Amino acid sequence: MISPVAINLYEGRVCAFSWFATYPDSTRLIEAHDELADVISGLLGAAVFQERGDDHSEYWVTPRFAIETYAHDVSGRADSGGLVPTLQVNVADAALAALQEADARRSV
């Protein structure tokens, strides 16, 4: 199941959009994440940040976009409760996202 797209605004402008997709099991989640990462890498080149092992996440930055994928794999968590394997994707305007992040850091 894919969630509705969430839109993030910064100063009245669309800064980013994201969505979540759930999977019936962790194996399918990791396969879907890796396939998506391969497609994005084919278009944009290698990710600038990449975790492997238990954390499957990737981050690409171009002059225009920042794209992040994260596989929330709950298979090894003792506290997983009602959680299900979920793929998170976020696509942001790189410049607006950087401004928003800077504002957030100043307010902490």
C-alpha positions in Angstrom: 0.0 0.0 0.0 1.3 3.5 -0.8 0.4 6.4 1.4 -0.9 9.7 0.0 1.9 12.1 -1.0 2.8 14.5 1.8 3.8 18.0 0.7 6.3 20.0 2.8 6.1 23.8 2.4 8.8 26.4 3.3 7.8 30.0 3.2 4.7 29.2 1.1 6.7 27.3 -1.5 6.7 23.6 -2.1 10.0 22.4 -0.6 9.6 18.6 -0.8 7.2 15.8 -1.2 7.3 12.3 0.3 5.4 9.1 0.5 5.5 5.7 2.2 4.9 2.2 0.8 4.4 -0.8 3.0 5.5 -4.3 2.1 4.3 -7.7 3.3 7.8 -8.7 4.5 11.3 -7.4 5.0 12.7 -9.3 2.0 10.4 -7.6 -0.4 11.0 -4.2 1.2 14.8 -4.5 0.8 14.4 -5.7 -2.8 12.1 -2.8 -3.6 14.5 -0.3 -1.9 17.5 -1.7 -3.8 15.7 -1.6 -7.1 14.6 2.0 -6.6 18.2 3.0 -5.5 19.5 1.3 -8.7 17.1 3.3 -10.9 17.9 6.6 -9.2 21.7 5.9 -9.3 21.3 5.1 -13.0 19.8 8.5 -13.5 21.8 10.6 -11.1 24.9 8.7 -10.4 26.1 7.2 -7.1 24.5 8.2 -3.9 26.5 10.7 -1.8 25.4 8.9 1.4 24.6 5.2 1.7 24.1 2.9 4.6 24.2 -0.9 4.3 23.6 -3.7 6.7 20.6 -3.2 9.0 20.1 0.4 7.7 19.1 0.6 4.1 19.1 4.3 3.2 20.5 6.3 0.3 20.8 10.1 -0.3 21.5 11.8 -3.6 22.1 15.5 -4.2 22.1 17.3 -7.5 22.1 21.1 -8.0 18.3 21.0 -8.1 17.2 18.0 -6.0 17.9 16.1 -2.8 16.4 12.6 -2.9 16.4 10.3 0.1 15.2 6.7 0.4 14.9 4.7 3.6 13.8 1.1 4.2 12.3 0.9 7.6 13.1 -2.8 8.1 11.5 -4.0 11.4 12.4 -7.7 11.1 15.2 -7.5 13.7 13.5 -5.3 16.2 12.2 -6.8 19.4 9.9 -3.8 19.9 8.4 -3.9 16.4 4.9 -4.4 17.8 2.4 -3.5 15.0 5.1 -2.0 12.7 5.3 -3.2 9.1 8.2 -3.0 6.6 8.0 0.4 5.0 9.8 2.2 2.2 10.1 6.0 2.7 10.9 8.3 -0.2 11.5 12.1 0.0 12.2 14.3 -3.0 13.2 17.9 -2.1 14.2 21.1 -3.8 17.9 21.2 -2.8 18.1 24.9 -2.2 14.8 25.3 -0.3 15.5 22.2 1.8 18.9 23.6 2.8 17.3 26.9 3.8 14.6 25.1 5.8 17.2 22.9 7.5 19.3 26.0 8.4 16.3 27.7 9.9 15.5 24.6 11.9 19.0 24.4 13.3 19.0 28.1 14.3 15.7 27.6 16.2 17.1 24.7 18.4 
